[in-house]
Amino acid sequence: MQIEINAVKRDAQGTGASRRLRRAGRVPGIVYGSGIAAQAVDLNHKDLYFSLKNEAFHSSVLTLNLDGVKEPVLLRDFQMHPYKPLVLHIDFQRVDANQKIHMKVPLHFVNAEIAPGVKLAGGVVSHLMTEAEVQCLPGSLPEFIEVDLSRLEAGQTVHLSDLPLPAGVELVSLVRGEDQGVANILAIRGGAAAGDAESAA
């Protein structure tokens, strides 16, 4: 998915300048990285606020259109008001197409309803992780990683090593030798078996 965001360079900095920007419906931010000096920017609050609701905005290489010059960036951080729907500040990192990046991408769980542990044993799926950190070149960054639960029995666990990955993408935990559990199916005590016994009686 190609996501483009518009920004303009800003010269005025400091608390007072940032407050004035926010009153004008703008969000102060910064773009840094790739050996280039950091650049203060500001963005339209309404556009940015709704972009942040898009899952892909957090895990994709974005195109930042800065005063007509486009460059690839990653969303690295943003601050929200404690109780108002206001974005207070945002950070972007420039990316080099030839250098690997580390990024957390969401896990999408599918086929839980047909998993034997759910359908036959009456178990309940427990998500142990909702995102995983990957390392890859920017052009290979997946929008999400699919976790297929269709063969999972009650009491079984899907691990990071079980997940299919696009070419050129590695899971950081596996590189470190940590094969963590992603999801499992918890058997419900007296679940399906108890129901069968009652039917037989």
FIKOLZA-1660 file (N, C-alpha, C; in steps of 0.1 Angstrom, whole numbers, plus 5000, padded with zeros to 4 digits):
% residues 201
   i   px   py   pz ch aa at
   1 5008 4988 5000  A  M  N
   1 5000 5000 5000  A  M CA
   1 5009 5012 5000  A  M  C
   2 5006 5021 4991  A  Q  N
   2 5014 5034 4990  A  Q CA
   2 5006 5045 4998  A  Q  C
   3 5012 5050 5008  A  I  N
   3 5006 5061 5016  A  I CA
   3 5015 5073 5015  A  I  C
   4 5009 5084 5010  A  E  N
   4 5016 5097 5009  A  E CA
   4 5011 5107 5019  A  E  C
   5 5020 5114 5025  A  I  N
   5 5016 5125 5035  A  I CA
   5 5023 5138 5031  A  I  C
   6 5016 5149 5033  A  N  N
   6 5021 5162 5029  A  N CA
   6 5026 5169 5041  A  N  C
   7 5037 5176 5040  A  A  N
   7 5043 5184 5051  A  A CA
   7 5050 5196 5045  A  A  C
   8 5052 5206 5053  A  V  N
   8 5059 5218 5049  A  V CA
   8 5070 5220 5060  A  V  C
   9 5081 5226 5055  A  K  N
   9 5092 5229 5064  A  K CA
   9 5088 5240 5074  A  K  C
  10 5093 5240 5086  A  R  N
  10 5090 5251 5095  A  R CA
  10 5103 5256 5101  A  R  C
  11 5103 5269 5103  A  D  N
  11 5115 5275 5108  A  D CA
  11 5114 5279 5123  A  D  C
  12 5102 5283 5126  A  A  N
  12 5099 5287 5140  A  A CA
  12 5098 5275 5149  A  A  C
  13 5106 5274 5160  A  Q  N
  13 5106 5263 5169  A  Q CA
  13 5104 5268 5183  A  Q  C
  14 5102 5258 5192  A  G  N
  14 5100 5262 5206  A  G CA
  14 5086 5259 5210  A  G  C
  15 5083 5260 5223  A  T  N
  15 5070 5257 5228  A  T CA
  15 5059 5267 5223  A  T  C
  16 5063 5280 5223  A  G  N
  16 5053 5290 5218  A  G CA
  16 5049 5288 5204  A  G  C
  17 5059 5285 5195  A  A  N
  17 5057 5283 5181  A  A CA
  17 5048 5270 5179  A  A  C
  18 5051 5260 5186  A  S  N
  18 5044 5247 5185  A  S CA
  18 5029 5249 5189  A  S  C
  19 5027 5257 5200  A  R  N
  19 5013 5260 5204  A  R CA
  19 5006 5268 5194  A  R  C
  20 5012 5277 5187  A  R  N
  20 5005 5285 5177  A  R CA
  20 5002 5276 5165  A  R  C
  21 5011 5267 5162  A  L  N
  21 5008 5257 5151  A  L CA
  21 4996 5249 5154  A  L  C
  22 4995 5244 5166  A  R  N
  22 4984 5235 5170  A  R CA
  22 4971 5243 5169  A  R  C
  23 4971 5255 5173  A  R  N
  23 4959 5264 5173  A  R CA
  23 4954 5266 5158  A  R  C
  24 4964 5265 5149  A  A  N
  24 4961 5267 5135  A  A CA
  24 4958 5254 5128  A  A  C
  25 4956 5243 5136  A  G  N
  25 4953 5231 5130  A  G CA
  25 4964 5223 5123  A  G  C
  26 4976 5226 5128  A  R  N
  26 4989 5220 5123  A  R CA
  26 4995 5212 5134  A  R  C
  27 5003 5202 5130  A  V  N
  27 5011 5194 5140  A  V CA
  27 5026 5195 5137  A  V  C
  28 5033 5199 5147  A  P  N
  28 5048 5200 5146  A  P CA
  28 5054 5186 5145  A  P  C
  29 5064 5185 5138  A  G  N
  29 5071 5172 5137  A  G CA
  29 5085 5174 5133  A  G  C
  30 5092 5163 5131  A  I  N
  30 5106 5163 5127  A  I CA
  30 5109 5151 5118  A  I  C
  31 5118 5153 5108  A  V  N
  31 5123 5142 5100  A  V CA
  31 5138 5141 5101  A  V  C
  32 5143 5129 5104  A  Y  N
  32 5157 5127 5106  A  Y CA
  32 5162 5114 5100  A  Y  C
  33 5175 5113 5100  A  G  N
  33 5181 5100 5095  A  G CA
  33 5188 5101 5081  A  G  C
  34 5194 5090 5077  A  S  N
  34 5201 5088 5065  A  S CA
  34 5213 5098 5064  A  S  C
  35 5219 5102 5075  A  G  N
  35 5230 5111 5074  A  G CA
  35 5227 5125 5070  A  G  C
  36 5215 5129 5070  A  I  N
  36 5210 5142 5066  A  I CA
  36 5206 5150 5078  A  I  C
  37 5208 5163 5079  A  A  N
  37 5204 5171 5090  A  A CA
  37 5189 5169 5093  A  A  C
  38 5185 5169 5105  A  A  N
  38 5171 5168 5109  A  A CA
  38 5164 5181 5104  A  A  C
  39 5151 5179 5100  A  Q  N
  39 5143 5190 5094  A  Q CA
  39 5130 5191 5102  A  Q  C
  40 5128 5203 5108  A  A  N
  40 5115 5205 5114  A  A CA
  40 5104 5207 5104  A  A  C
  41 5093 5201 5106  A  V  N
  41 5082 5202 5097  A  V CA
  41 5069 5204 5104  A  V  C
  42 5058 5207 5097  A  D  N
  42 5045 5206 5102  A  D CA
  42 5035 5201 5092  A  D  C
  43 5024 5195 5097  A  L  N
  43 5015 5187 5089  A  L CA
  43 5000 5191 5093  A  L  C
  44 4991 5189 5084  A  N  N
  44 4977 5192 5087  A  N CA
  44 4972 5182 5097  A  N  C
  45 4966 5187 5108  A  H  N
  45 4962 5178 5119  A  H CA
  45 4951 5168 5115  A  H  C
  46 4941 5173 5108  A  K  N
  46 4929 5164 5104  A  K CA
  46 4934 5153 5096  A  K  C
  47 4942 5156 5086  A  D  N
  47 4947 5145 5077  A  D CA
  47 4956 5135 5085  A  D  C
  48 4965 5140 5093  A  L  N
  48 4973 5131 5101  A  L CA
  48 4966 5123 5111  A  L  C
  49 4956 5129 5118  A  Y  N
  49 4948 5122 5128  A  Y CA
  49 4941 5110 5122  A  Y  C
  50 4935 5111 5110  A  F  N
  50 4928 5100 5104  A  F CA
  50 4938 5090 5098  A  F  C
  51 4950 5095 5094  A  S  N
  51 4960 5086 5089  A  S CA
  51 4965 5076 5100  A  S  C
  52 4966 5082 5112  A  L  N
  52 4971 5074 5124  A  L CA
  52 4961 5063 5127  A  L  C
  53 4949 5064 5123  A  K  N
  53 4939 5053 5126  A  K CA
  53 4940 5041 5116  A  K  C
  54 4948 5044 5106  A  N  N
  54 4951 5033 5096  A  N CA
  54 4963 5024 5100  A  N  C
  55 4960 5012 5102  A  E  N
  55 4970 5002 5107  A  E CA
  55 4983 5003 5099  A  E  C
  56 4981 5004 5085  A  A  N
  56 4993 5003 5076  A  A CA
  56 5001 5016 5078  A  A  C
  57 4996 5027 5083  A  F  N
  57 5004 5039 5084  A  F CA
  57 5015 5037 5094  A  F  C
  58 5013 5027 5104  A  H  N
  58 5023 5025 5114  A  H CA
  58 5033 5014 5110  A  H  C
  59 5031 5007 5100  A  S  N
  59 5040 4996 5096  A  S CA
  59 5044 4996 5082  A  S  C
  60 5043 5007 5075  A  S  N
  60 5047 5008 5061  A  S CA
  60 5057 5018 5058  A  S  C
  61 5064 5017 5047  A  V  N
  61 5073 5028 5043  A  V CA
  61 5064 5039 5036  A  V  C
  62 5064 5051 5042  A  L  N
  62 5055 5061 5038  A  L CA
  62 5062 5070 5028  A  L  C
  63 5055 5077 5020  A  T  N
  63 5061 5088 5011  A  T CA
  63 5058 5101 5017  A  T  C
  64 5068 5108 5021  A  L  N
  64 5066 5121 5027  A  L CA
  64 5069 5132 5016  A  L  C
  65 5058 5139 5013  A  N  N
  65 5059 5150 5003  A  N CA
  65 5062 5163 5011  A  N  C
  66 5075 5167 5011  A  L  N
  66 5079 5178 5018  A  L CA
  66 5082 5190 5009  A  L  C
  67 5072 5199 5008  A  D  N
  67 5074 5211 4999  A  D CA
  67 5076 5206 4985  A  D  C
  68 5069 5196 4981  A  G  N
  68 5071 5191 4967  A  G CA
  68 5082 5181 4964  A  G  C
  69 5090 5179 4974  A  V  N
  69 5101 5169 4973  A  V CA
  69 5097 5156 4981  A  V  C
  70 5096 5145 4974  A  K  N
  70 5092 5132 4980  A  K CA
  70 5103 5124 4985  A  K  C
  71 5102 5118 4997  A  E  N
  71 5112 5109 5002  A  E CA
  71 5105 5098 5010  A  E  C
  72 5111 5086 5011  A  P  N
  72 5106 5075 5019  A  P CA
  72 5109 5077 5033  A  P  C
  73 5099 5075 5042  A  V  N
  73 5101 5076 5056  A  V CA
  73 5094 5065 5064  A  V  C
  74 5097 5064 5077  A  L  N
  74 5090 5055 5086  A  L CA
  74 5084 5064 5097  A  L  C
  75 5072 5060 5102  A  L  N
  75 5067 5067 5114  A  L CA
  75 5075 5060 5126  A  L  C
  76 5081 5069 5134  A  R  N
  76 5089 5064 5145  A  R CA
  76 5083 5067 5158  A  R  C
  77 5076 5078 5159  A  D  N
  77 5070 5081 5172  A  D CA
  77 5059 5092 5170  A  D  C
  78 5050 5093 5179  A  F  N
  78 5040 5104 5179  A  F CA
  78 5035 5105 5193  A  F  C
  79 5031 5117 5197  A  Q  N
  79 5025 5120 5210  A  Q CA
  79 5011 5125 5209  A  Q  C
  80 5002 5120 5217  A  M  N
  80 4988 5124 5217  A  M CA
  80 4985 5131 5230  A  M  C
  81 4975 5140 5229  A  H  N
  81 4971 5147 5241  A  H CA
  81 4965 5137 5251  A  H  C
  82 4967 5138 5264  A  P  N
  82 4963 5128 5274  A  P CA
  82 4948 5124 5273  A  P  C
  83 4939 5134 5269  A  Y  N
  83 4925 5130 5269  A  Y CA
  83 4917 5136 5257  A  Y  C
  84 4924 5145 5249  A  K  N
  84 4917 5151 5238  A  K CA
  84 4922 5144 5225  A  K  C
  85 4914 5143 5215  A  P  N
  85 4918 5137 5202  A  P CA
  85 4927 5146 5194  A  P  C
  86 4939 5149 5200  A  L  N
  86 4949 5158 5194  A  L CA
  86 4962 5152 5193  A  L  C
  87 4968 5153 5181  A  V  N
  87 4982 5148 5179  A  V CA
  87 4991 5160 5182  A  V  C
  88 5000 5158 5192  A  L  N
  88 5008 5169 5196  A  L CA
  88 5022 5170 5189  A  L  C
  89 5027 5159 5185  A  H  N
  89 5040 5159 5178  A  H CA
  89 5042 5146 5171  A  H  C
  90 5050 5146 5160  A  I  N
  90 5053 5133 5153  A  I CA
  90 5067 5133 5148  A  I  C
  91 5073 5121 5148  A  D  N
  91 5087 5119 5143  A  D CA
  91 5087 5109 5131  A  D  C
  92 5094 5113 5121  A  F  N
  92 5096 5104 5109  A  F CA
  92 5111 5102 5107  A  F  C
  93 5114 5090 5103  A  Q  N
  93 5128 5086 5100  A  Q CA
  93 5130 5083 5085  A  Q  C
  94 5139 5090 5079  A  R  N
  94 5142 5087 5065  A  R CA
  94 5148 5073 5063  A  R  C
  95 5145 5067 5052  A  V  N
  95 5150 5053 5050  A  V CA
  95 5159 5053 5037  A  V  C
  96 5169 5044 5037  A  D  N
  96 5178 5042 5026  A  D CA
  96 5173 5029 5020  A  D  C
  97 5170 5029 5007  A  A  N
  97 5166 5017 5000  A  A CA
  97 5175 5005 5001  A  A  C
  98 5188 5008 5004  A  N  N
  98 5199 4998 5004  A  N CA
  98 5203 4994 5019  A  N  C
  99 5196 4999 5029  A  Q  N
  99 5199 4996 5042  A  Q CA
  99 5187 4989 5049  A  Q  C
 100 5190 4978 5057  A  K  N
 100 5179 4971 5063  A  K CA
 100 5173 4980 5075  A  K  C
 101 5161 4978 5077  A  I  N
 101 5154 4986 5087  A  I CA
 101 5148 4976 5097  A  I  C
 102 5145 4980 5109  A  H  N
 102 5138 4972 5119  A  H CA
 102 5125 4979 5121  A  H  C
 103 5114 4971 5121  A  M  N
 103 5101 4976 5122  A  M CA
 103 5091 4966 5128  A  M  C
 104 5082 4971 5136  A  K  N
 104 5072 4962 5142  A  K CA
 104 5060 4962 5132  A  K  C
 105 5056 4950 5128  A  V  N
 105 5044 4948 5119  A  V CA
 105 5033 4940 5126  A  V  C
 106 5021 4943 5124  A  P  N
 106 5009 4936 5130  A  P CA
 106 5008 4922 5126  A  P  C
 107 5003 4914 5134  A  L  N
 107 4999 4900 5131  A  L CA
 107 4984 4899 5129  A  L  C
 108 4981 4893 5117  A  H  N
 108 4967 4891 5114  A  H CA
 108 4963 4876 5116  A  H  C
 109 4955 4873 5125  A  F  N
 109 4951 4859 5128  A  F CA
 109 4939 4855 5120  A  F  C
 110 4940 4844 5113  A  V  N
 110 4929 4839 5104  A  V CA
 110 4926 4824 5107  A  V  C
 111 4914 4821 5103  A  N  N
 111 4909 4807 5104  A  N CA
 111 4908 4801 5118  A  N  C
 112 4906 4810 5128  A  A  N
 112 4904 4805 5142  A  A CA
 112 4892 4797 5143  A  A  C
 113 4881 4801 5136  A  E  N
 113 4868 4794 5137  A  E CA
 113 4868 4780 5132  A  E  C
 114 4878 4776 5124  A  I  N
 114 4878 4762 5118  A  I CA
 114 4889 4754 5125  A  I  C
 115 4897 4760 5134  A  A  N
 115 4907 4753 5141  A  A CA
 115 4901 4741 5149  A  A  C
 116 4907 4729 5148  A  P  N
 116 4901 4718 5155  A  P CA
 116 4900 4720 5170  A  P  C
 117 4910 4728 5176  A  G  N
 117 4909 4731 5190  A  G CA
 117 4897 4739 5194  A  G  C
 118 4892 4747 5184  A  V  N
 118 4880 4755 5187  A  V CA
 118 4868 4748 5183  A  V  C
 119 4868 4743 5170  A  K  N
 119 4855 4737 5164  A  K CA
 119 4852 4724 5171  A  K  C
 120 4862 4715 5174  A  L  N
 120 4859 4702 5179  A  L CA
 120 4860 4701 5194  A  L  C
 121 4870 4709 5200  A  A  N
 121 4873 4707 5214  A  A CA
 121 4867 4719 5222  A  A  C
 122 4861 4729 5215  A  G  N
 122 4855 4740 5223  A  G CA
 122 4865 4749 5230  A  G  C
 123 4878 4749 5225  A  G  N
 123 4888 4757 5231  A  G CA
 123 4887 4772 5227  A  G  C
 124 4895 4780 5234  A  V  N
 124 4895 4794 5231  A  V CA
 124 4909 4799 5227  A  V  C
 125 4909 4807 5216  A  V  N
 125 4922 4812 5211  A  V CA
 125 4927 4823 5220  A  V  C
 126 4940 4822 5223  A  S  N
 126 4947 4832 5231  A  S CA
 126 4958 4838 5223  A  S  C
 127 4957 4851 5220  A  H  N
 127 4968 4858 5213  A  H CA
 127 4979 4862 5222  A  H  C
 128 4991 4856 5221  A  L  N
 128 5002 4859 5229  A  L CA
 128 5010 4871 5224  A  L  C
 129 5009 4874 5211  A  M  N
 129 5015 4885 5206  A  M CA
 129 5006 4892 5196  A  M  C
 130 5006 4905 5194  A  T  N
 130 4998 4911 5184  A  T CA
 130 5007 4918 5172  A  T  C
 131 5020 4918 5175  A  E  N
 131 5029 4924 5165  A  E CA
 131 5042 4917 5166  A  E  C
 132 5050 4917 5156  A  A  N
 132 5064 4911 5156  A  A CA
 132 5074 4921 5149  A  A  C
 133 5086 4921 5154  A  E  N
 133 5096 4930 5149  A  E CA
 133 5103 4922 5138  A  E  C
 134 5104 4929 5126  A  V  N
 134 5111 4923 5115  A  V CA
 134 5123 4931 5111  A  V  C
 135 5132 4925 5103  A  Q  N
 135 5143 4933 5097  A  Q CA
 135 5144 4929 5082  A  Q  C
 136 5145 4939 5074  A  C  N
 136 5145 4937 5060  A  C CA
 136 5148 4950 5053  A  C  C
 137 5150 4950 5040  A  L  N
 137 5152 4962 5032  A  L CA
 137 5138 4969 5031  A  L  C
 138 5138 4982 5030  A  P  N
 138 5125 4989 5029  A  P CA
 138 5115 4984 5019  A  P  C
 139 5120 4980 5007  A  G  N
 139 5111 4975 4997  A  G CA
 139 5105 4962 5000  A  G  C
 140 5110 4954 5010  A  S  N
 140 5104 4941 5013  A  S CA
 140 5096 4941 5026  A  S  C
 141 5094 4953 5031  A  L  N
 141 5086 4954 5044  A  L CA
 141 5072 4950 5042  A  L  C
 142 5067 4939 5049  A  P  N
 142 5053 4935 5048  A  P CA
 142 5044 4944 5056  A  P  C
 143 5032 4946 5051  A  E  N
 143 5022 4954 5058  A  E CA
 143 5017 4947 5070  A  E  C
 144 5017 4934 5070  A  F  N
 144 5013 4926 5081  A  F CA
 144 5018 4911 5079  A  F  C
 145 5018 4903 5089  A  I  N
 145 5021 4889 5088  A  I CA
 145 5009 4881 5092  A  I  C
 146 5006 4871 5084  A  E  N
 146 4994 4863 5086  A  E CA
 146 4997 4851 5095  A  E  C
 147 4989 4849 5104  A  V  N
 147 4990 4837 5113  A  V CA
 147 4978 4828 5111  A  V  C
 148 4981 4816 5104  A  D  N
 148 4970 4807 5101  A  D CA
 148 4968 4797 5113  A  D  C
 149 4956 4797 5119  A  L  N
 149 4953 4789 5130  A  L CA
 149 4945 4776 5126  A  L  C
 150 4943 4774 5113  A  S  N
 150 4934 4764 5109  A  S CA
 150 4937 4749 5114  A  S  C
 151 4949 4746 5117  A  R  N
 151 4953 4733 5121  A  R CA
 151 4956 4732 5136  A  R  C
 152 4954 4742 5143  A  L  N
 152 4958 4742 5157  A  L CA
 152 4948 4734 5166  A  L  C
 153 4954 4725 5173  A  E  N
 153 4946 4716 5183  A  E CA
 153 4946 4723 5196  A  E  C
 154 4937 4719 5205  A  A  N
 154 4936 4724 5219  A  A CA
 154 4949 4721 5226  A  A  C
 155 4955 4731 5232  A  G  N
 155 4967 4729 5239  A  G CA
 155 4980 4732 5231  A  G  C
 156 4978 4734 5218  A  Q  N
 156 4990 4736 5209  A  Q CA
 156 4992 4751 5208  A  Q  C
 157 5005 4754 5204  A  T  N
 157 5009 4768 5203  A  T CA
 157 5015 4770 5189  A  T  C
 158 5012 4782 5183  A  V  N
 158 5019 4786 5171  A  V CA
 158 5031 4795 5175  A  V  C
 159 5043 4792 5170  A  H  N
 159 5055 4799 5173  A  H CA
 159 5059 4808 5161  A  H  C
 160 5068 4817 5164  A  L  N
 160 5073 4826 5154  A  L CA
 160 5079 4818 5142  A  L  C
 161 5086 4807 5146  A  S  N
 161 5092 4799 5135  A  S CA
 161 5082 4792 5126  A  S  C
 162 5070 4792 5130  A  D  N
 162 5059 4786 5121  A  D CA
 162 5053 4796 5111  A  D  C
 163 5057 4809 5112  A  L  N
 163 5051 4819 5104  A  L CA
 163 5058 4820 5090  A  L  C
 164 5050 4819 5079  A  P  N
 164 5056 4821 5066  A  P CA
 164 5059 4836 5064  A  P  C
 165 5071 4839 5059  A  L  N
 165 5076 4853 5057  A  L CA
 165 5079 4855 5042  A  L  C
 166 5077 4868 5038  A  P  N
 166 5081 4871 5024  A  P CA
 166 5096 4870 5023  A  P  C
 167 5100 4868 5011  A  A  N
 167 5115 4867 5008  A  A CA
 167 5122 4880 5013  A  A  C
 168 5133 4877 5019  A  G  N
 168 5141 4888 5024  A  G CA
 168 5137 4894 5038  A  G  C
 169 5127 4888 5044  A  V  N
 169 5123 4893 5057  A  V CA
 169 5126 4883 5068  A  V  C
 170 5132 4888 5079  A  E  N
 170 5136 4880 5090  A  E CA
 170 5129 4885 5103  A  E  C
 171 5126 4876 5112  A  L  N
 171 5120 4880 5125  A  L CA
 171 5132 4882 5134  A  L  C
 172 5132 4894 5140  A  V  N
 172 5144 4898 5149  A  V CA
 172 5145 4888 5161  A  V  C
 173 5134 4883 5166  A  S  N
 173 5135 4874 5178  A  S CA
 173 5141 4861 5174  A  S  C
 174 5139 4856 5161  A  L  N
 174 5145 4843 5157  A  L CA
 174 5160 4845 5154  A  L  C
 175 5163 4857 5149  A  V  N
 175 5178 4860 5147  A  V CA
 175 5185 4859 5161  A  V  C
 176 5178 4864 5171  A  R  N
 176 5184 4863 5185  A  R CA
 176 5183 4850 5191  A  R  C
 177 5176 4840 5184  A  G  N
 177 5175 4827 5190  A  G CA
 177 5163 4825 5199  A  G  C
 178 5153 4835 5198  A  E  N
 178 5141 4834 5207  A  E CA
 178 5129 4831 5199  A  E  C
 179 5125 4818 5200  A  D  N
 179 5113 4814 5192  A  D CA
 179 5101 4815 5201  A  D  C
 180 5095 4827 5202  A  Q  N
 180 5083 4829 5211  A  Q CA
 180 5070 4824 5205  A  Q  C
 181 5061 4821 5215  A  G  N
 181 5048 4817 5211  A  G CA
 181 5040 4829 5206  A  G  C
 182 5032 4827 5196  A  V  N
 182 5024 4838 5190  A  V CA
 182 5009 4836 5194  A  V  C
 183 5004 4824 5194  A  A  N
 183 4990 4822 5198  A  A CA
 183 4989 4807 5202  A  A  C
 184 4979 4804 5210  A  N  N
 184 4976 4790 5214  A  N CA
 184 4961 4789 5216  A  N  C
 185 4957 4776 5218  A  I  N
 185 4943 4774 5220  A  I CA
 185 4942 4767 5234  A  I  C
 186 4935 4774 5243  A  L  N
 186 4933 4770 5256  A  L CA
 186 4921 4760 5257  A  L  C
 187 4924 4748 5262  A  A  N
 187 4913 4739 5264  A  A CA
 187 4904 4743 5275  A  A  C
 188 4891 4743 5273  A  I  N
 188 4881 4747 5283  A  I CA
 188 4878 4734 5292  A  I  C
 189 4880 4735 5305  A  R  N
 189 4878 4724 5313  A  R CA
 189 4863 4720 5313  A  R  C
 190 4861 4707 5309  A  G  N
 190 4848 4702 5308  A  G CA
 190 4840 4707 5297  A  G  C
 191 4847 4712 5286  A  G  N
 191 4841 4718 5275  A  G CA
 191 4833 4708 5266  A  G  C
 192 4839 4705 5254  A  A  N
 192 4833 4697 5244  A  A CA
 192 4831 4683 5250  A  A  C
 193 4841 4678 5257  A  A  N
 193 4840 4664 5262  A  A CA
 193 4828 4663 5272  A  A  C
 194 4826 4673 5281  A  A  N
 194 4814 4672 5290  A  A CA
 194 4801 4673 5282  A  A  C
 195 4801 4681 5272  A  G  N
 195 4789 4682 5264  A  G CA
 195 4785 4669 5257  A  G  C
 196 4796 4662 5252  A  D  N
 196 4793 4649 5246  A  D CA
 196 4788 4639 5256  A  D  C
 197 4794 4639 5268  A  A  N
 197 4789 4630 5278  A  A CA
 197 4775 4632 5282  A  A  C
 198 4771 4645 5283  A  E  N
 198 4757 4648 5286  A  E CA
 198 4747 4643 5275  A  E  C
 199 4752 4645 5262  A  S  N
 199 4744 4641 5251  A  S CA
 199 4742 4625 5251  A  S  C
 200 4753 4618 5254  A  A  N
 200 4752 4604 5255  A  A CA
 200 4742 4599 5266  A  A  C
 201 4743 4606 5277  A  A  N
 201 4734 4603 5289  A  A CA
 201 4720 4605 5285  A  A  C
% end
